[in-house]
Amino acid sequence: MLDLRAVIIMLAALYLISNPRVRLGLLRSSSREHSTYLTALQRSSKMASTIIPISINLNPTFGAAFIGIVFAAIFHGITILQGIFYYRTYPKDRIFLKLLVALLLIMDTLSLALATQGVYTYLVSDFGNLAAIYSPVALGISNEPIVDCVVSSTVQLFQAYRIRVLDQRWWPLSIVIGVLSVFGFANAIAAVVISDTQISSLFELTKLK
């Protein structure tokens, strides 16, 4: 038995299709929508044609930074493998050495994360936004050198310590390495502090020679 509501809907649909006035109204409505769409498309194309293209060469700046991050990620993977090899090969080492290796792995990972965040900010989040180069420098770019200083100084000081332990006669070389390491760390920290206080935007950073 057919549903009464279905029969009524079918009859109404047949009436609308057979009525020439209704069909003419539908055609007119469709044509108006089509013409409105074409008009909007023509306006947008005219506006796009009037935009002056701006050519910016990113190869010496973010191009180099992107390549550096790719290689940094590769070497970071090698570093992680070396850490795993160390913990599996020397499980009886002193806790001090194990903590030192863990600290270096964490700091190296943090360095890669900060560099990636800085490049991602300008190439993805602020893509096409030219005003971004006049805004404060991204957190990753401004703070990543500090992490690098901590990693390099820690490795150099440990190297000086190992030279002193392996051969007592080489203690002058250990002192020289330690002094140069501390001096380099202090110099890097001072450079970062000066850049954070005196450089307010990425545009000013790119003008440094």
C-alpha positions as CSV (number, residue, x, y, z in Angstrom):
1,M,0.0,0.0,0.0
2,L,1.4,3.4,-1.1
3,D,2.0,6.0,1.5
4,L,-0.3,9.0,1.0
5,R,2.5,11.5,1.7
6,A,4.7,10.0,-1.0
7,V,1.9,10.2,-3.5
8,I,1.3,13.8,-2.7
9,I,5.0,14.7,-3.1
10,M,5.2,12.9,-6.4
11,L,2.2,14.7,-7.8
12,A,3.5,18.1,-6.7
13,A,6.9,17.3,-8.4
14,L,5.2,16.4,-11.6
15,Y,3.1,19.6,-11.5
16,L,6.2,21.7,-11.0
17,I,8.0,20.0,-13.9
18,S,5.1,20.3,-16.3
19,N,4.3,23.9,-15.4
20,P,6.2,26.1,-18.0
21,R,6.1,29.2,-15.6
22,V,7.9,27.3,-12.9
23,R,10.5,25.9,-15.3
24,L,11.1,29.4,-16.7
25,G,11.6,30.8,-13.2
26,L,14.1,28.1,-12.3
27,L,16.0,28.8,-15.5
28,R,16.1,32.5,-14.8
29,S,17.2,31.9,-11.2
30,S,20.0,29.6,-12.4
31,S,21.1,32.1,-15.1
32,R,21.2,34.9,-12.6
33,E,23.4,32.9,-10.2
34,H,25.7,32.0,-13.1
35,S,26.0,35.6,-14.2
36,T,26.7,36.7,-10.6
37,Y,29.4,34.1,-10.3
38,L,31.0,35.2,-13.6
39,T,30.9,38.8,-12.6
40,A,32.6,38.0,-9.3
41,L,35.2,35.9,-11.1
42,Q,36.0,38.7,-13.5
43,R,36.4,41.2,-10.7
44,S,38.8,39.0,-8.8
45,S,40.8,38.4,-11.9
46,K,41.0,42.2,-12.5
47,M,42.2,42.7,-9.0
48,A,44.8,40.0,-9.3
49,S,46.1,41.5,-12.5
50,T,46.5,44.9,-10.8
51,I,48.6,43.4,-7.9
52,I,52.3,44.2,-8.3
53,P,54.4,41.1,-8.0
54,I,57.2,41.3,-5.4
55,S,60.3,39.2,-5.9
56,I,62.3,38.3,-2.8
57,N,65.4,36.1,-2.9
58,L,65.3,33.8,0.1
59,N,68.2,31.6,-1.0
60,P,70.9,33.3,1.0
61,T,68.7,33.6,4.1
62,F,65.9,31.1,4.7
63,G,67.1,28.9,1.9
64,A,70.4,28.4,3.7
65,A,68.6,28.0,7.0
66,F,66.3,25.3,5.6
67,I,69.3,23.3,4.2
68,G,71.0,23.7,7.5
69,I,68.0,22.3,9.4
70,V,67.8,19.3,7.0
71,F,71.5,18.4,7.7
72,A,71.0,19.2,11.4
73,A,68.2,16.7,11.5
74,I,70.3,14.0,9.8
75,F,73.2,14.5,12.3
76,H,70.8,14.6,15.2
77,G,69.6,11.2,14.2
78,I,73.2,10.0,14.1
79,T,73.7,11.5,17.6
80,I,70.7,9.7,18.9
81,L,72.1,6.4,17.5
82,Q,75.4,7.1,19.2
83,G,73.6,7.7,22.5
84,I,71.7,4.4,22.3
85,F,75.0,2.6,21.4
86,Y,76.7,4.1,24.4
87,Y,74.0,3.1,26.9
88,R,73.9,-0.4,25.5
89,T,77.7,-0.9,25.3
90,Y,78.8,0.8,28.6
91,P,76.0,0.0,31.1
92,K,78.4,0.1,34.0
93,D,79.7,3.6,33.5
94,R,79.5,6.1,36.2
95,I,76.2,7.9,36.7
96,F,77.9,11.2,36.0
97,L,78.8,10.1,32.5
98,K,75.4,8.8,31.8
99,L,73.7,12.0,32.9
100,L,76.2,14.0,30.9
101,V,75.3,12.1,27.7
102,A,71.6,12.4,28.4
103,L,72.0,16.2,28.9
104,L,73.8,16.6,25.6
105,L,71.2,14.5,23.8
106,I,68.4,16.7,25.3
107,M,70.2,20.0,24.5
108,D,70.9,18.8,20.9
109,T,67.2,18.0,20.5
110,L,66.2,21.4,21.9
111,S,68.6,23.1,19.5
112,L,67.0,21.4,16.5
113,A,63.5,22.2,17.8
114,L,64.3,25.9,18.3
115,A,65.9,26.2,14.8
116,T,62.9,24.5,13.2
117,Q,60.4,26.7,15.1
118,G,62.2,29.8,13.9
119,V,62.2,28.8,10.2
120,Y,58.6,27.4,10.4
121,T,57.4,30.8,11.8
122,Y,58.6,32.8,8.8
123,L,58.1,30.2,6.0
124,V,54.8,28.8,7.1
125,S,53.0,30.8,9.8
126,D,53.9,34.2,8.4
127,F,54.2,33.1,4.8
128,G,53.4,36.1,2.5
129,N,53.3,38.5,5.4
130,L,56.0,41.0,4.7
131,A,55.3,42.8,7.9
132,A,56.6,39.8,9.8
133,I,60.2,40.8,9.1
134,Y,59.7,44.0,11.0
135,S,58.2,42.2,14.0
136,P,60.2,40.8,17.0
137,V,62.6,38.0,16.0
138,A,61.1,34.5,16.5
139,L,61.9,32.8,19.8
140,G,63.7,29.9,18.2
141,I,66.1,32.1,16.2
142,S,66.9,34.4,19.1
143,N,67.5,31.6,21.7
144,E,68.9,28.7,19.7
145,P,72.6,30.1,19.9
146,I,72.5,29.8,23.7
147,V,71.7,26.1,23.5
148,D,74.6,25.6,21.0
149,C,76.9,27.4,23.4
150,V,75.9,25.1,26.3
151,V,76.5,22.0,24.2
152,S,79.9,23.1,22.7
153,S,81.2,24.4,26.0
154,T,80.2,21.2,27.9
155,V,81.9,19.0,25.3
156,Q,85.1,21.1,25.3
157,L,85.3,21.2,29.1
158,F,84.8,17.4,29.3
159,Q,87.6,17.0,26.7
160,A,89.9,19.1,28.8
161,Y,89.0,17.0,31.8
162,R,89.7,13.7,30.0
163,I,93.1,15.0,28.8
164,R,94.0,15.9,32.3
165,V,93.0,12.5,33.6
166,L,94.7,10.4,30.9
167,D,98.1,12.2,31.1
168,Q,99.1,14.5,33.9
169,R,101.8,16.0,31.8
170,W,99.2,17.6,29.5
171,W,97.7,19.7,32.2
172,P,98.7,23.0,30.5
173,L,96.7,22.0,27.4
174,S,93.7,21.2,29.5
175,I,93.9,24.6,31.1
176,V,94.1,26.3,27.7
177,I,91.1,24.3,26.4
178,G,89.1,25.1,29.5
179,V,89.9,28.9,29.4
180,L,89.1,29.1,25.7
181,S,85.8,27.2,26.2
182,V,84.7,29.5,29.0
183,F,85.7,32.6,27.0
184,G,83.8,31.3,24.0
185,F,80.7,30.6,26.1
186,A,80.8,34.1,27.7
187,N,81.3,35.7,24.3
188,A,78.4,33.8,22.8
189,I,76.1,34.7,25.7
190,A,77.1,38.4,25.5
191,A,76.4,38.4,21.7
192,V,72.9,36.9,22.2
193,V,72.0,39.3,25.0
194,I,73.2,42.3,22.9
195,S,71.3,41.1,19.8
196,D,68.1,40.6,21.9
197,T,68.3,44.0,23.4
198,Q,69.5,46.0,20.3
199,I,67.9,44.1,17.4
200,S,64.2,44.5,17.4
201,S,63.3,42.7,14.1
202,L,64.5,40.2,11.6
203,F,65.0,43.0,9.1
204,E,67.7,44.5,11.3
205,L,69.2,41.1,11.9
206,T,69.7,40.6,8.1
207,K,71.7,43.9,7.9
208,L,74.4,42.6,10.2
209,K,77.7,42.0,8.4
